[in-house]
């Protein structure tokens, strides 16, 4: 048997040298790649931080109406975003994305960089190029063709924003290092806000031409809400006007000094559902001043529209509701407005003049006439004056955010477009984030709502085994009413409670599909009236306030089943004095 020859000592040494050389070269390449990747990470971080700062600056420039600087800021943003995308796009970054531990973080940073670059190149140019003046009246009307051009630009930008938002929503934050997870969470929140704004603005711009009569004349009912006598959507529907829109031109064609002119309807104009009657009796269908006991504005608008039709013979195409606080925001932009046979309205005095001083100096008939004249004068000023576009849009956006401007269209296809906007006043029957509602209805028959001072804190509590989540609402209501000096028109005709005492019905709505566990008034267990509306459990508490006093209502609620998120929203009646609110979130249930 012949044995295999053993390699010589020289050959073994050569092999070892080659193996060592390969190992050294491999180690050198690994260290070089690691150093290169570290450099890329540092570069990407710097570029993304610069892009974030520039994005905030771009928003400020747009809000200020500084188009030239906005364009320069956009160019700088695009440069930084492109560099961040390049830094995260080379082979070393891609290869490192497959490694354990750091791979998910690097992949997430890469996707964030791509998202920011896509927004800066394809979404923001469309939004920056929009001329806001096209969305405002000029010499009594709007140019439908210009509005359509703006709608196309907004739609193009919105399409990209929605796509990027949906893409980032697929990135799992589980296991990411805190810095990356926090940055991803902030970007998602900002994109959610941007997506909501671009979607709503794009949709409204798309239907604005037909709303303004570009496809045929339209007639709308303009209703002034009076928070001095508070109702769920803001205030009793008082003075009203008929608005005619034709070919983009808008004008007032008729006015009613007060809802009381419509008298009462007996029997009710429509048979309310058993659910509605349990909460509000038949009052919404009988008295124009009570159509908005419900916070769901489409219900109130339909009732008011039918009442006006029966009394005046005019069938309107929609209902627009505003309140004096929204008028004050607009007066900040257009300046003081002179009301015929009345005092001048300014941004700082309008609410006090309309909701307090008018009741102290005018009789009932004069109050209604002044209220109607004030709404008409402000509307005419908006249509006739040259209004700064950015300021007007900012005032409008603020009013819509606070639900002080509400609109309902009688045309179902238009109402569907508006349904997701706060301006629609739709109380949704389904929601992705739990919403608690706190709505106020006056039970005094007086005008003491001007003196109410509401505040609320909503706290997200623990996760339960059944998939629901506990929410805790602490609502306080105070009265700043004086103890003397008010007129009978402010105090009303009620005799069941002492003068200067305001009685308010507080309706607390659970989240959609949720429930109410119980409540306490000033720390004591209290029996609450209950019912349901639009898939939400509702409880009702009666709160009476003497001048200078306050009371606190605490309510424990449950979300719908399978609620994971640790955030919540609070929807409340807009009052003459803004609410003080606070929402305390908690970690998501799956964390």
ROKOL-137950 format. One record per residue (C-alpha): residue in three letters; x, y, z. Coordinates in steps of 0.25 Angstrom, whole numbers, padded with zeros to 4 digits, always signed. Layout:
BEGIN
ALAXYZ
...
END
This chain:
BEGIN
UNK+0000+0000+0000
UNK+0006+0013-0004
UNK+0004+0025+0005
UNK+0000+0039+0000
UNK+0012+0048+0000
UNK+0011+0058+0011
UNK+0012+0073+0007
UNK+0026+0079+0009
UNK+0028+0088+0021
UNK+0031+0100+0011
UNK+0017+0097+0004
UNK+0010+0097+0018
UNK+0016+0111+0021
UNK+0012+0117+0008
UNK-0002+0112+0010
UNK-0002+0118+0024
UNK+0003+0131+0019
UNK-0008+0132+0008
UNK-0019+0129+0019
UNK-0013+0140+0028
UNK-0012+0150+0016
UNK-0027+0147+0012
UNK-0031+0149+0027
UNK-0024+0162+0028
UNK-0029+0167+0015
UNK-0044+0162+0019
UNK-0042+0169+0033
UNK-0037+0182+0026
UNK-0048+0182+0017
UNK-0058+0180+0028
UNK-0052+0191+0036
UNK-0052+0200+0024
UNK-0067+0197+0021
UNK-0070+0199+0036
UNK-0063+0212+0036
UNK-0070+0216+0023
UNK-0084+0212+0028
UNK-0081+0220+0041
UNK-0078+0232+0032
UNK-0091+0230+0024
UNK-0099+0229+0037
UNK-0093+0242+0042
UNK-0096+0249+0029
UNK-0110+0244+0028
UNK-0113+0248+0042
UNK-0108+0262+0039
UNK-0115+0264+0026
UNK-0128+0259+0032
UNK-0127+0268+0044
UNK-0125+0280+0034
UNK-0137+0275+0025
UNK-0146+0275+0038
UNK-0142+0289+0041
UNK-0144+0294+0027
UNK-0158+0287+0027
UNK-0162+0295+0039
UNK-0157+0308+0033
UNK-0164+0305+0020
UNK-0177+0303+0028
UNK-0175+0317+0035
UNK-0172+0324+0021
UNK-0184+0318+0015
UNK-0193+0323+0027
UNK-0187+0337+0026
UNK-0190+0337+0011
UNK-0175+0339+0008
UNK-0175+0332-0005
UNK-0161+0336-0010
UNK-0154+0331+0003
UNK-0163+0319+0003
UNK-0157+0315-0011
UNK-0143+0317-0006
UNK-0145+0309+0006
UNK-0151+0298-0002
UNK-0139+0298-0011
UNK-0130+0296+0001
UNK-0139+0285+0007
UNK-0139+0278-0006
UNK-0123+0278-0006
UNK-0123+0273+0008
UNK-0133+0262+0006
UNK-0126+0257-0007
UNK-0113+0256+0001
UNK-0119+0248+0012
UNK-0125+0239+0002
UNK-0111+0237-0005
UNK-0104+0235+0008
UNK-0114+0224+0012
UNK-0114+0218-0002
UNK-0100+0212-0005
UNK-0097+0197-0005
UNK-0091+0197+0009
UNK-0104+0203+0015
UNK-0112+0192+0008
UNK-0103+0181+0012
UNK-0103+0186+0027
UNK-0118+0186+0026
UNK-0118+0171+0026
UNK-0110+0169+0039
UNK-0115+0166+0052
UNK-0118+0177+0063
UNK-0115+0189+0054
UNK-0121+0185+0041
UNK-0136+0189+0045
UNK-0131+0203+0049
UNK-0123+0205+0037
UNK-0134+0201+0028
UNK-0144+0210+0035
UNK-0135+0222+0034
UNK-0133+0219+0019
UNK-0149+0219+0017
UNK-0150+0232+0025
UNK-0139+0238+0016
UNK-0147+0233+0004
UNK-0160+0238+0009
UNK-0154+0252+0012
UNK-0148+0253-0002
UNK-0161+0249-0009
UNK-0169+0259-0001
UNK-0159+0270-0004
UNK-0158+0267-0019
UNK-0172+0263-0023
UNK-0182+0268-0012
UNK-0176+0281-0006
UNK-0174+0288-0020
UNK-0189+0286-0023
UNK-0193+0292-0010
UNK-0183+0304-0010
UNK-0188+0307-0024
UNK-0203+0309-0019
UNK-0208+0323-0020
UNK-0217+0325-0008
UNK-0223+0337-0013
UNK-0231+0328-0023
UNK-0238+0322-0011
UNK-0243+0336-0006
UNK-0254+0345-0012
UNK-0249+0357-0021
UNK-0259+0368-0024
UNK-0271+0360-0019
UNK-0268+0346-0024
UNK-0258+0335-0028
UNK-0252+0331-0041
UNK-0257+0316-0043
UNK-0246+0314-0053
UNK-0235+0319-0044
UNK-0241+0310-0033
UNK-0240+0298-0042
UNK-0225+0300-0045
UNK-0223+0301-0030
UNK-0231+0288-0028
UNK-0222+0281-0038
UNK-0209+0286-0031
UNK-0214+0282-0017
UNK-0219+0268-0022
UNK-0205+0265-0028
UNK-0198+0269-0015
UNK-0208+0261-0007
UNK-0207+0248-0015
UNK-0192+0248-0011
UNK-0194+0252+0003
UNK-0204+0240+0005
UNK-0195+0230-0002
UNK-0183+0234+0007
UNK-0192+0234+0019
UNK-0197+0220+0016
UNK-0183+0215+0013
UNK-0177+0220+0026
UNK-0189+0213+0034
UNK-0184+0200+0030
UNK-0170+0201+0037
UNK-0171+0194+0050
UNK-0165+0202+0062
UNK-0163+0190+0070
UNK-0148+0187+0074
UNK-0143+0200+0068
UNK-0133+0208+0076
UNK-0141+0219+0084
UNK-0135+0231+0075
UNK-0140+0224+0062
UNK-0153+0220+0068
UNK-0155+0234+0073
UNK-0152+0241+0060
UNK-0161+0231+0053
UNK-0172+0234+0062
UNK-0171+0249+0061
UNK-0170+0248+0046
UNK-0183+0240+0045
UNK-0190+0250+0054
UNK-0186+0261+0046
UNK-0190+0254+0033
UNK-0204+0250+0039
UNK-0206+0265+0041
UNK-0201+0269+0027
UNK-0209+0258+0021
UNK-0222+0262+0028
UNK-0220+0276+0024
UNK-0216+0273+0009
UNK-0228+0263+0008
UNK-0238+0273+0013
UNK-0233+0285+0005
UNK-0232+0277-0007
UNK-0246+0272-0006
UNK-0252+0285-0002
UNK-0245+0292-0014
UNK-0250+0281-0023
UNK-0265+0283-0020
UNK-0264+0299-0017
UNK-0267+0303-0032
UNK-0280+0296-0032
UNK-0283+0300-0018
UNK-0281+0314-0023
UNK-0291+0313-0034
UNK-0281+0310-0046
UNK-0291+0299-0051
UNK-0303+0306-0047
UNK-0309+0316-0036
UNK-0309+0311-0022
UNK-0316+0317-0010
UNK-0311+0315+0004
UNK-0316+0318+0018
UNK-0306+0325+0027
UNK-0309+0323+0041
UNK-0302+0331+0053
UNK-0300+0322+0065
UNK-0302+0330+0078
UNK-0293+0324+0090
UNK-0300+0333+0100
UNK-0310+0322+0100
UNK-0302+0310+0098
UNK-0305+0298+0089
UNK-0298+0286+0086
UNK-0292+0291+0073
UNK-0289+0304+0079
UNK-0301+0313+0081
UNK-0315+0315+0078
UNK-0318+0317+0064
UNK-0322+0332+0063
UNK-0321+0342+0052
UNK-0321+0336+0038
UNK-0319+0340+0024
UNK-0321+0335+0010
UNK-0308+0334+0001
UNK-0309+0333-0014
UNK-0297+0328-0021
UNK-0296+0329-0037
UNK-0284+0327-0046
UNK-0275+0329-0034
UNK-0282+0342-0029
UNK-0288+0342-0015
UNK-0298+0352-0009
UNK-0308+0352+0002
UNK-0322+0352-0004
UNK-0331+0352+0009
UNK-0330+0352+0024
UNK-0337+0348+0036
UNK-0335+0355+0049
UNK-0337+0343+0058
UNK-0341+0328+0058
UNK-0353+0332+0067
UNK-0359+0338+0054
UNK-0360+0323+0049
UNK-0370+0321+0061
UNK-0372+0307+0066
UNK-0376+0294+0059
UNK-0387+0286+0065
UNK-0387+0275+0061
UNK-0372+0273+0060
UNK-0367+0275+0046
UNK-0362+0261+0046
UNK-0363+0249+0054
UNK-0350+0247+0062
UNK-0344+0234+0065
UNK-0347+0227+0078
UNK-0332+0229+0081
UNK-0333+0244+0079
UNK-0346+0246+0086
UNK-0340+0239+0099
UNK-0329+0249+0099
UNK-0335+0262+0094
UNK-0350+0259+0094
UNK-0358+0265+0082
UNK-0352+0279+0084
UNK-0342+0279+0072
UNK-0354+0277+0063
UNK-0363+0287+0069
UNK-0354+0299+0072
UNK-0344+0305+0062
UNK-0335+0309+0074
UNK-0334+0295+0079
UNK-0331+0288+0065
UNK-0316+0287+0070
UNK-0318+0280+0084
UNK-0311+0269+0077
UNK-0296+0271+0073
UNK-0298+0264+0060
UNK-0299+0276+0051
UNK-0305+0269+0039
UNK-0317+0266+0047
UNK-0319+0280+0052
UNK-0316+0286+0038
UNK-0327+0277+0032
UNK-0337+0281+0042
UNK-0334+0296+0041
UNK-0335+0295+0026
UNK-0348+0289+0026
UNK-0354+0299+0036
UNK-0349+0311+0027
UNK-0355+0304+0015
UNK-0368+0303+0022
UNK-0368+0317+0026
UNK-0362+0324+0015
UNK-0364+0315+0003
UNK-0349+0315+0000
UNK-0342+0301-0001
UNK-0327+0304+0001
UNK-0316+0295-0004
UNK-0308+0295+0009
UNK-0307+0301+0022
UNK-0295+0309+0027
UNK-0294+0313+0042
UNK-0284+0322+0049
UNK-0282+0329+0062
UNK-0277+0342+0067
UNK-0264+0337+0071
UNK-0261+0332+0057
UNK-0265+0346+0053
UNK-0255+0352+0062
UNK-0244+0344+0056
UNK-0248+0349+0042
UNK-0248+0363+0047
UNK-0234+0362+0051
UNK-0231+0361+0036
UNK-0241+0370+0030
UNK-0241+0381+0041
UNK-0253+0388+0048
UNK-0267+0387+0042
UNK-0277+0398+0043
UNK-0291+0392+0046
UNK-0303+0400+0042
UNK-0310+0407+0053
UNK-0300+0400+0063
UNK-0286+0401+0069
UNK-0274+0397+0061
UNK-0269+0383+0062
UNK-0254+0380+0064
UNK-0246+0367+0066
UNK-0245+0371+0081
UNK-0259+0375+0084
UNK-0268+0367+0075
UNK-0271+0355+0084
UNK-0274+0365+0096
UNK-0282+0374+0088
UNK-0291+0363+0082
UNK-0292+0354+0094
UNK-0292+0363+0105
UNK-0294+0378+0103
UNK-0305+0377+0093
UNK-0314+0370+0103
UNK-0311+0382+0113
UNK-0314+0393+0104
UNK-0324+0388+0094
UNK-0338+0383+0095
UNK-0341+0369+0089
UNK-0345+0373+0075
UNK-0333+0382+0074
UNK-0324+0371+0079
UNK-0329+0362+0068
UNK-0327+0373+0057
UNK-0313+0376+0062
UNK-0309+0362+0062
UNK-0314+0360+0047
UNK-0308+0373+0043
UNK-0294+0370+0049
UNK-0294+0356+0042
UNK-0298+0363+0029
UNK-0288+0374+0030
UNK-0276+0365+0033
UNK-0280+0356+0021
UNK-0281+0368+0012
UNK-0267+0373+0016
UNK-0261+0359+0013
UNK-0267+0359-0001
UNK-0264+0374-0004
UNK-0251+0377+0002
UNK-0237+0373-0003
UNK-0234+0362+0008
UNK-0220+0357+0011
UNK-0220+0343+0006
UNK-0211+0336+0017
UNK-0218+0343+0028
UNK-0232+0340+0024
UNK-0228+0325+0021
UNK-0222+0325+0035
UNK-0235+0331+0042
UNK-0243+0321+0034
UNK-0234+0309+0038
UNK-0235+0313+0053
UNK-0250+0314+0052
UNK-0252+0301+0046
UNK-0242+0294+0055
UNK-0250+0300+0067
UNK-0263+0296+0060
UNK-0268+0310+0059
UNK-0271+0309+0045
UNK-0280+0297+0040
UNK-0286+0294+0027
UNK-0296+0283+0022
UNK-0299+0281+0007
UNK-0313+0276+0003
UNK-0305+0269-0009
UNK-0301+0255-0004
UNK-0289+0254-0013
UNK-0283+0267-0007
UNK-0287+0264+0007
UNK-0279+0251+0006
UNK-0266+0259+0001
UNK-0268+0268+0014
UNK-0271+0257+0024
UNK-0257+0255+0029
UNK-0255+0270+0031
UNK-0257+0277+0044
UNK-0266+0287+0037
UNK-0276+0276+0034
UNK-0279+0275+0049
UNK-0282+0260+0046
UNK-0281+0251+0059
UNK-0275+0239+0054
UNK-0280+0225+0056
UNK-0266+0219+0054
UNK-0253+0224+0058
UNK-0238+0220+0058
UNK-0235+0228+0071
UNK-0245+0228+0082
UNK-0252+0241+0084
UNK-0260+0246+0096
UNK-0270+0257+0094
UNK-0275+0268+0104
UNK-0286+0276+0099
UNK-0294+0287+0106
UNK-0309+0291+0105
UNK-0315+0302+0113
UNK-0326+0299+0122
UNK-0329+0313+0127
UNK-0335+0320+0115
UNK-0326+0331+0118
UNK-0313+0338+0111
UNK-0304+0334+0122
UNK-0295+0325+0114
UNK-0286+0337+0111
UNK-0281+0335+0126
UNK-0278+0320+0125
UNK-0263+0316+0127
UNK-0261+0302+0123
UNK-0249+0293+0125
UNK-0246+0278+0123
UNK-0235+0268+0125
UNK-0236+0254+0118
UNK-0227+0243+0123
UNK-0224+0230+0116
UNK-0224+0219+0126
UNK-0220+0205+0127
UNK-0222+0194+0116
UNK-0232+0183+0120
UNK-0232+0168+0117
UNK-0245+0170+0109
UNK-0237+0179+0099
UNK-0244+0192+0104
UNK-0237+0203+0110
UNK-0241+0212+0122
UNK-0243+0227+0120
UNK-0245+0237+0131
UNK-0251+0251+0128
UNK-0250+0262+0138
UNK-0260+0274+0133
UNK-0261+0287+0141
UNK-0271+0298+0138
UNK-0270+0312+0145
UNK-0279+0324+0144
UNK-0273+0338+0144
UNK-0287+0344+0144
UNK-0288+0357+0153
UNK-0298+0356+0164
UNK-0306+0368+0160
UNK-0307+0378+0148
UNK-0312+0369+0137
UNK-0325+0372+0129
UNK-0337+0362+0128
UNK-0333+0359+0114
UNK-0320+0353+0120
UNK-0327+0346+0132
UNK-0338+0340+0124
UNK-0352+0337+0129
UNK-0349+0324+0137
UNK-0354+0324+0151
UNK-0350+0310+0155
UNK-0336+0314+0159
UNK-0331+0327+0166
UNK-0327+0339+0157
UNK-0313+0339+0152
UNK-0312+0324+0153
UNK-0309+0317+0140
UNK-0314+0303+0138
UNK-0307+0294+0128
UNK-0309+0280+0123
UNK-0296+0274+0121
UNK-0296+0262+0111
UNK-0284+0253+0111
UNK-0282+0244+0099
UNK-0274+0231+0100
UNK-0264+0227+0088
UNK-0271+0220+0077
UNK-0275+0206+0081
UNK-0271+0210+0095
UNK-0278+0211+0108
UNK-0279+0220+0121
UNK-0276+0213+0134
UNK-0281+0224+0144
UNK-0279+0238+0149
UNK-0277+0247+0161
UNK-0281+0262+0162
UNK-0272+0269+0172
UNK-0267+0256+0177
UNK-0280+0250+0180
UNK-0287+0238+0172
UNK-0298+0244+0164
UNK-0309+0238+0156
UNK-0308+0241+0141
UNK-0318+0241+0131
UNK-0314+0232+0119
UNK-0317+0229+0105
UNK-0310+0226+0091
UNK-0307+0234+0079
UNK-0299+0229+0066
UNK-0293+0217+0073
UNK-0289+0224+0086
UNK-0294+0223+0100
UNK-0298+0237+0105
UNK-0300+0241+0120
UNK-0306+0254+0124
UNK-0303+0262+0136
UNK-0310+0275+0141
UNK-0301+0286+0146
UNK-0305+0298+0153
UNK-0296+0310+0156
UNK-0298+0322+0164
UNK-0289+0334+0161
UNK-0274+0332+0164
UNK-0276+0317+0166
UNK-0271+0305+0159
UNK-0274+0290+0159
UNK-0267+0278+0154
UNK-0272+0265+0147
UNK-0264+0253+0146
UNK-0267+0242+0137
UNK-0261+0228+0135
UNK-0262+0223+0121
UNK-0258+0211+0112
UNK-0253+0210+0098
UNK-0258+0200+0088
UNK-0252+0186+0088
UNK-0238+0184+0083
UNK-0233+0198+0085
UNK-0218+0198+0084
UNK-0215+0213+0083
UNK-0211+0221+0095
UNK-0216+0234+0090
UNK-0230+0240+0090
UNK-0237+0252+0085
UNK-0247+0262+0092
UNK-0259+0268+0084
UNK-0266+0279+0092
UNK-0276+0290+0089
UNK-0270+0303+0085
UNK-0273+0314+0095
UNK-0272+0329+0096
UNK-0259+0327+0104
UNK-0249+0316+0099
UNK-0248+0304+0107
UNK-0236+0300+0115
UNK-0233+0286+0111
UNK-0222+0275+0113
UNK-0221+0261+0108
UNK-0211+0251+0116
UNK-0208+0240+0106
UNK-0202+0226+0110
UNK-0193+0216+0104
UNK-0200+0207+0094
UNK-0206+0194+0099
UNK-0196+0185+0091
UNK-0184+0192+0097
END
